């Protein structure tokens, strides 16, 4: 991360505002990915697909979404065919999986499709825009050839009342984008790795002031080789 980048300045300011002059790696990762102005997932810089930074199963074809749709139909029958039948996708990427699932349900299981309420929980504003652009262009024809809007809405987890949904909550490769803490196993103890700045450099440092992996003691772990890292 170059020092002249706005994101670097934002992270450095966050570190400077804390008395300990450090943040956890999870906090660093959250800023790098989800900062409202400069985070990877919140800007136009995000580049997903076979020729982009990374790709997931929906980029390779519709099979994954169609298999999931068949499983959802089974769940719908087992639950007694409720209406609404809620499918809540957490972290929907560019909306490809949602489009594949809904298109397949409409064409192959219209009764289930008619009962579906599709909720997308997404933190990244840049991805929400891409999801809306894709899904809002997918009106599906009804029996009388009229078009209907897809039953999709966006919300946060906090906006969903407890025990209010009947259906399935699912995600695809969401865990990859969740901020994680880093630690190192030294002399049988877990020590957290922090991020701070020193001499114009940003990197992993410990609370003792030595560059690398030392930090506050964590929970005791099994003894291992000195310097074993984990997330």
C-alpha positions, -999 to +999 in steps of 0.1 A: +000+000+000+017+032-012+020+060+013+003+085-010-029+065-013-060+080+004-067+046+020-033+045+035-039+080+051-073+069+064-058+038+081-028+058+094-053+083+109-073+055+126-041+041+141-030+076+153-063+082+170-059+052+193-038+057+225-020+024+219-011+035+183-022+002+169-052-016+155-059-053+151-054-070+118-092-075+117-097-037+120-071-031+093-088-056+070-122-040+076-109-006+066-090-019+036-121-038+023-151-017+035-140+019+042-170+039+029-149+059+004-118+039-003-124+003+006-120-023-021-156-035-021-171+000-019-154+016-049-155+011-087-121-006-084-136-040-076-129-064-104-146-098-103-148-124-130-125-148-149-102-120-159-105-100-127-090-102-093-109-133-084-140-153-095-165-177-078-186-206-090-214-184-105-189-168-129-183-202-144-219-211-152-254-215-140-251-250-126-243-240-091-273-217-088-296-243-103-285-270-079-291-247-050-325-238-064-335-275-065-324-278-028-345-248-019-376-263-036-371-294-015-369-272+016-401-254+006-420-286+003-407-299+036-417-267+054-452-271+040-449-247+011-450-214+031-457-180+016-435-161+018-406-185+015-376-164+023-342-169+007-317-147+024-283-144+006-255-128+027-228-113+006-243-117-029-213-106-050-224-091-083-258-108-081-251-136-104-261-164-080-293-146-072-301-142-109-294-179-116-315-191-087-345-169-094-345-175-132-344-213-126-372-213-100-393-192-124-388-215-153-388-249-135-407-244-103-432-215-108-452-223-077-422-221-055-410-189-073-444-173-066-438-178-029-402-166-028-391-135-011-354-129-019-334-108+006-298-097+000-277-087+030-247-068+016-223-045+033-204-032+002-222-003-015-203-009-047-216-044-049-252-034-041-251-012-071-239-040-094-265-064-079-293-039-085-282-032-120-282-069-129-313-080-111-335-051-120-329-059-157-343-094-152-381-090-152-395-125-159-426-130-181-457-143-164-483-166-180-501-136-196-468-123-209-468-093-186-435-086-168-431-087-131-404-073-109-383-099-092-391-104-055-358-090-043-351-065-015-319-053+002-316-048+039-292-052+069-294-080+095-304-054+121-335-045+100-348-081+101-370-088+132-359-119+152-377-151+142-395-134+114-383-155+085-393-189+072-369-202+046-331-205+042-301-182+049-271-190+028-239-175+013-212-184-012-176-177-002-187-150+023-161-161+049-133-151+025-143-115+029-148-113+066-121-095+086-100-118+107-076-115+136-040-127+131-020-144+158+012-162+163+019-193+184+051-187+205+061-210+234+027-225+236+009-192+238-012-173+213-002-137+207-022-113+186-006-094+157-013-057+155-009-032+127+008+002+133+030+027+116+066+034+123+091+055+104+065+060+076+060+022+073+028+003+080+030-033+090+026-060+117+041-051+150+038-063+186+030-044+217+066-047+229+078-025+200+095-053+180+085-057+144+069-090+136+044-111+154+045-104+192+015-090+209-007-094+239-010-128+253-040-147+241-055-181+251-030-208+257-027-232+228-009-264+221+029-260+218+042-257+183+071-243+164+081-208+173+064-183+150+035-205+137+009-180+123-028-183+120-060-163+113 
